[in-house]
Structures are given as C-alpha cells and as structure tokens.
C-alpha cells in the first residue's frame, strides 16, 4: 500500500515538470523566431535604402547647348576631268618621218614644228634632181606643225616610221577646253538648276571653285546620269580622267539652331522626334521637336526655340523616360 501511494504522489509531480520544460522550450523558440524576423527586417530595410540611394544618384549623362549659326546643306557627287576639244595631227604626204621633237605630255603652241617628213619620192631619187637642175631646190622634206595649243596626249608614230597621206600622227588636247564633267543623277536636276558655283575637292586635298556650265544633251542609259560641264580657273596642271568630289549647295540658312545628331531621339518609325532637356540640375524632361535638314554630325531643330542657356542631353539620353533623374558629368 505504501508503494502504491508513493506512485500516486509522483505522477502529478512528473507531469508538472514536463509542462514547465515545454513552456521554457516554446519561449526560447519564440525568442529565436523573433530574432530571425528582426534580422530579415533589418536586411530588407538595408536593401531598400541601397535602392533608394541608387535611384537618387540618377543616370550619368553629358549635356550641350543649342548652336545658333549659319547652317548649310550640300550634296556631294563625282566629276571626271576631261578635254572637250582635241586636235589631230596628220601626215600631209606619203613618206618617212625623219625627226620628231614630241613626247607625251609636252605642251605645244600653235604653229610649233612637230614632225619633219621626207616623201617617198625624195627618199628614192635622193639628190639626183638637185644635181641636174639646181634652180628646182627640191628636197622632198615637209614640216608638220601644230594647229592647236595644248598637251600632246597621244603619239602614234616615231622617227623612221613610214606613214601615208592623212594618217594620224598625234593628238593635241586643247588646254582651254579642260573641264570637269559632273555625273549628275537625272532626278537631282532640280538641285542644280539656278546654281552657278560648285566646290571641287581633288584627291590630294586641293579645293577649287568651279563655274557650272551647260548640261550635256544625253543621258547614260545604264546609270541614268547626265554630264554637266564645270569649268575651273587655275594655273595648275591637272591630268585628264582625274576623279574629284563636287560639293553643291542645296540649302543655305543664314542662322539656324542645331544640335549634335546624338541629342536627337526618335521612335521606331522615325516619325516623332524629341530631346531630353535638363529641367534642373538632376531632372531631365522630354521635349518634342521638329527636325530640319541634316549635315555632317549635326541636325537642324525647327521648333521649339530653345534658350541659349538650355542644356540638352547628348549621352546617356537613350531610353530615359519623361522626368528622369540624371547626374550630369563633365566632359574630359
């Protein structure tokens, strides 16, 4: 009976100890959960603060001002140098060329002796006729002279060659007929009409001013280009068949506002254009613009009219929304 009584007394005591242990463990777990949640909350607050700092920093950009200066639009085409008039030197009898003081590229004047020709009869008979009758003064030697001033651009015979009457001996290109022939696409005729001057740029960097002359009455069937005569006034010797760049003024604005092309933004269809303008030191806003002519690396802005102090984004502007946070950087 004593053992049974002892067991009955011990069972409630053990139950109380177990309950106390469970309560302590639960409290400890709750405390641990609270600490973990607090740590996560602190981490989330840190990430949010970093994101806010990044947003406050803004997109790095560079800016420029609007330029108000003369603005010209020109078109560049090719032109080939050529002599429009050429003179052909021909033999005046059948015979042999005894001497020729000519060479390719030589400049000759009108009436300058070029060739001496001994007829075949004089070559065969020799001085027999002169010995029979000294009054005849027969030599059988003819002098062929230049009938035009210019450069010898073609030479067909040399001393000692036998030639026939009327055979071509050389070609003289008239210096006064030297021009550049501009290859003008026919659809660009309206650009040239009314123009009187053009700028020619030679491959060696020489710039010449040319006067636009008449249009040739034919068009190339393959390229559909029409030759236009451009005359130049220079004492420098320019070879034939030289290709030069011809710049023809298309539009001239005495004063226009323009921006670098990198400042102009557009949509996929290139029907709407805009720029990003600084509203203050850290905010850029979208401003729709109307584009004018383009030349080189600049573009004309027809509207709106910007103030000289306005700052327009030139880099870092792509993809920015309206009212974007930016950070202006100084160009090195």
C-alpha positions in Angstrom: 0.0 0.0 0.0 2.9 2.3 0.7 4.4 1.7 -2.8 1.1 2.4 -4.5 0.6 5.6 -2.5 4.1 6.7 -3.5 3.4 6.2 -7.2 0.3 8.2 -7.0 2.1 11.1 -5.5 5.0 11.0 -8.0 2.8 11.1 -11.2 1.4 14.7 -10.7 4.9 15.9 -9.9 6.4 14.5 -13.1 3.6 16.0 -15.2 4.3 19.4 -13.7 8.0 19.1 -14.6 7.2 18.2 -18.2 4.8 21.1 -18.6 7.4 23.5 -17.3 10.0 22.2 -19.8 7.7 22.5 -22.7 6.9 26.1 -21.7 10.6 27.0 -21.5 11.4 25.5 -24.9 8.4 27.3 -26.5 9.5 30.6 -25.1 13.1 30.0 -26.4 11.8 29.1 -29.9 9.6 32.2 -29.9 12.6 34.4 -28.9 14.7 32.8 -31.7 12.0 33.4 -34.3 11.7 37.0 -33.2 15.5 37.4 -33.6 15.4 35.9 -37.1 12.5 38.0 -38.2 14.2 41.1 -36.9 17.4 40.3 -38.8 15.4 39.8 -42.0 13.6 43.0 -41.4 16.9 44.9 -40.9 18.3 43.3 -44.2 15.2 44.3 -46.2 15.5 47.9 -44.8 19.2 47.9 -45.9 18.3 46.8 -49.5 15.6 49.4 -49.8 18.0 52.1 -48.6 20.5 51.0 -51.2 17.9 51.0 -54.0 16.8 54.4 -52.9 20.4 55.7 -53.0 20.9 54.2 -56.5 17.7 55.9 -57.7 18.7 59.2 -56.1 22.1 59.1 -57.9 20.5 59.2 -61.4 21.7 58.2 -64.8 25.1 59.6 -65.8 24.7 62.0 -68.7 26.6 64.7 -70.6 24.9 67.9 -72.0 25.4 70.5 -74.6 23.9 73.9 -75.6 22.0 74.7 -78.8 24.1 76.3 -81.5 22.7 79.3 -83.5 24.9 79.8 -86.6 24.7 79.6 -90.4 23.6 76.1 -91.4 24.1 74.8 -94.9 23.1 71.6 -96.6 25.1 70.3 -99.6 25.2 67.3 -101.8 28.4 65.5 -102.9 28.9 64.0 -106.4 31.7 62.7 -108.6 33.2 64.6 -111.5 35.9 63.4 -114.0 38.4 65.8 -115.6 38.4 65.8 -119.4 39.4 67.9 -122.5 36.4 68.7 -124.6 38.3 69.6 -127.7 41.2 67.6 -129.3 43.2 68.4 -132.4 44.5 65.6 -134.6 47.9 66.0 -136.3 48.1 64.1 -139.6 50.6 63.4 -142.3 50.4 65.6 -145.4 52.1 63.2 -147.8 53.4 59.6 -148.2 56.8 59.3 -146.7 59.1 58.7 -143.8 59.3 60.6 -140.5 62.8 62.0 -140.2 62.6 63.6 -136.8 60.0 64.3 -134.2 60.5 66.7 -131.3 57.4 65.5 -129.5 56.6 63.3 -126.5 53.6 62.5 -124.4 52.5 65.3 -122.1 54.5 68.0 -123.9 52.8 71.4 -124.2 52.9 72.9 -127.7 51.9 76.2 -129.2 50.0 76.9 -132.4 52.4 76.7 -135.4 55.2 74.9 -133.5 57.0 72.3 -135.7 56.3 68.8 -134.6 57.4 66.4 -137.3 59.5 66.5 -140.5 58.5 64.2 -143.3 60.5 63.1 -146.3 58.4 62.0 -149.2 58.9 58.5 -150.6 59.9 60.0 -154.0 62.7 62.1 -152.4 63.8 59.1 -150.5 64.0 57.1 -153.7 65.5 59.7 -156.0 67.7 61.3 -153.5 69.6 64.4 -154.6 69.6 63.5 -158.3 67.1 66.1 -159.3 69.0 68.8 -157.5 72.2 67.9 -159.2 70.5 68.0 -162.7 68.9 71.4 -162.1 69.9 73.5 -159.1 67.1 76.0 -159.6 64.5 73.5 -158.6 65.7 73.4 -155.0 63.8 70.1 -154.5 64.4 68.5 -151.1 61.2 66.5 -150.6 61.0 67.3 -146.9 57.8 68.7 -145.4 57.4 70.2 -141.9 54.2 69.3 -140.0 53.2 71.9 -137.4 50.8 72.1 -134.5 47.4 73.5 -135.4 46.3 74.0 -131.8 47.9 74.8 -128.5 47.7 72.2 -125.7 49.2 69.0 -124.5 50.2 66.0 -126.6 48.0 63.3 -125.1 48.5 60.6 -127.8 51.5 59.8 -130.0 51.0 57.3 -132.8 54.4 57.3 -134.7 58.1 57.8 -134.1 61.1 58.9 -136.2 61.8 56.5 -139.1 58.2 55.2 -139.5 56.6 55.2 -142.9 53.2 57.0 -143.0 50.6 57.6 -145.6 48.9 60.8 -146.5 46.2 61.7 -144.0 47.4 59.2 -141.4 47.2 60.3 -137.7 50.5 61.1 -136.1 49.5 62.6 -132.7 46.6 64.1 -130.7 46.7 67.5 -129.0 44.3 68.3 -126.2 43.2 71.9 -126.1 44.1 73.4 -122.7 41.3 75.9 -122.9 38.8 73.1 -123.2 39.8 71.5 -119.9 36.7 70.9 -117.7 35.3 68.6 -115.1 32.3 66.5 -116.2 29.9 66.1 -113.3 27.9 62.8 -113.2 24.5 64.1 -112.2 21.7 61.7 -111.5 18.7 62.9 -113.5 16.4 63.0 -110.5 18.7 65.6 -108.9 18.4 68.1 -111.7 16.2 70.5 -109.6 19.1 70.8 -107.1 21.5 72.1 -109.8 19.1 74.4 -111.6 19.8 78.0 -110.8 23.2 77.2 -109.3 26.3 78.9 -110.7 29.2 77.8 -108.5 30.4 74.5 -107.1 33.3 73.4 -104.8 35.7 70.7 -106.2 37.8 68.7 -103.8 40.8 66.9 -105.5 42.2 63.6 -104.1 45.3 65.5 -102.9 43.2 67.8 -100.8 43.2 70.8 -103.2 40.0 72.8 -103.2 38.9 74.6 -106.4 36.0 76.8 -107.2 34.2 75.9 -110.4 31.6 77.5 -112.6 28.7 75.3 -113.6 28.2 75.3 -117.3 25.8 73.6 -119.7 24.2 70.2 -119.3 25.1 67.6 -122.0 22.1 66.7 -124.2 22.5 62.9 -123.5 21.9 60.6 -120.5 23.8 57.4 -119.8 21.3 54.6 -120.4 22.7 52.3 -117.6 23.3 54.8 -114.7 20.7 57.4 -115.8 23.2 60.2 -115.1 23.7 63.4 -117.1 27.1 65.1 -117.6 27.4 68.7 -116.5 30.3 70.9 -117.5 32.2 72.6 -114.7 34.9 75.0 -115.7 37.7 75.9 -113.4 40.2 78.7 -113.4 43.6 77.5 -112.2 47.2 77.6 -113.5 48.0 74.2 -112.0 48.4 71.3 -114.4 45.6 68.8 -113.7 45.6 65.4 -115.6 42.8 64.0 -117.6 40.5 61.4 -116.1 41.0 62.6 -112.5 38.0 62.0 -110.2 37.1 64.9 -108.0 34.4 65.3 -105.4 32.0 68.1 -106.2 30.0 69.8 -103.4 26.9 71.6 -104.5 25.0 73.8 -102.0 21.4 72.6 -101.7 20.0 74.7 -98.8 21.5 77.7 -97.0 20.3 79.0 -93.7 21.8 82.3 -92.6 21.0 81.4 -89.0 19.6 78.2 -87.6 19.5 76.4 -84.3 21.2 73.0 -84.4 22.2 70.1 -82.2 24.5 67.1 -82.5 22.7 64.1 -84.0 23.3 62.1 -80.8 21.0 64.5 -79.0 18.0 63.7 -81.2 15.9 60.7 -80.3 13.1 59.1 -82.3 10.7 56.2 -82.3 10.8 53.0 -84.4 9.0 54.6 -87.4 11.2 57.8 -87.2 8.1 59.9 -87.4 8.4 61.5 -84.0 11.5 63.2 -82.6 12.4 64.6 -79.2 15.3 65.6 -77.0 15.9 65.4 -73.3 16.3 68.8 -71.7 17.6 69.5 -68.2 14.8 70.9 -66.1 17.1 71.4 -63.1 20.5 70.0 -62.0 19.2 66.5 -61.5 16.0 66.2 -63.7 15.6 65.7 -67.4 12.3 66.1 -69.3 11.2 65.0 -72.7 10.7 67.8 -75.3 9.2 67.0 -78.7 11.0 68.7 -81.6 10.6 69.2 -85.3 13.6 68.2 -87.3 15.0 70.2 -90.2 17.9 69.5 -92.6 21.0 67.3 -91.6 24.6 67.9 -92.4 27.7 66.1 -91.1 27.1 65.3 -87.5 24.5 68.0 -86.8 20.8 68.4 -87.3 18.7 71.5 -87.5 15.9 72.0 -85.0 13.0 74.0 -86.4 10.9 74.1 -83.3 10.6 74.8 -80.4 13.0 77.7 -80.0 15.4 76.9 -77.2 17.1 79.5 -74.9 20.9 79.8 -75.1 21.2 78.6 -71.5 19.2 75.4 -72.1 21.1 72.2 -71.6 20.3 69.2 -73.9 21.5 65.6 -73.2 23.9 64.2 -75.7 24.9 60.9 -74.0 23.0 58.7 -71.6 19.8 60.0 -73.0 18.7 56.8 -74.8 15.8 55.1 -73.1 15.2 57.7 -70.5 11.5 58.3 -69.5 10.0 61.7 -69.1 11.1 63.4 -65.9 14.1 61.2 -65.4 16.7 61.5 -62.6 20.1 62.2 -64.1 23.6 63.0 -62.9 25.5 65.5 -65.2 29.1 64.5 -65.8 31.8 66.8 -67.0 33.4 66.0 -70.4 37.1 65.3 -70.2 
